[in-house]
Amino acid sequence: MANVFKRITGIVCLVIVASGCGTFTKSTLTGAGVGAAAGGIAGSLLPGDSSSKPQNVLVGSIAGATLGALSGALIHKNMEDKERDSFEKGRALGSSSSSRGHLASSSDNSNNKRFVPPKVERRWVDDEIKGNVLVEAHYEQVIVEEGRWE
């Protein structure tokens, strides 16, 4: 029984480490790995004699892997749908130039102005001591040229 449990644990750990949740396949494999581990542990805790323990672990692992893979796939699909909806909303907002604040229209719509954003430089500041305070090294964003309407 210990040998079967060690093998299942090793396989589950390998699947979890080898896969992140970046793609559909990886989400499904991660779900299957976690489900197999949980099912194997649950199967090992079922009552019974020592001869039925390996079978309980195996059945629990298979059932857990199946449910975990299904859960991982459904969760990934749900996340992709939400990302797609958010992208489409942002795309719709981005396509109307007035919502981005780049164009300002006057009352007669003949004098459209364009906003030129400020020019900003990123400067590195080394460690320095001001009085008894150590200011650690950091970047500062310095506005070199103000934004303006043209």
Secondary structure, DSSP 8 states (H G I E B T S, - for coil): -HHHHHHHHHHHHHHHHH--SSSHHHHHHHHHHHHHHHHHHHHHTS-S-TTTHHHHHHHHHHHHHHHHHHHHHHHHHHHHHHHHHHHHHHHHHHHSHHHHTSEE--TTSS--EEEE--EEEEEEE--EEETTEEE--EEEEEEEE--EE-
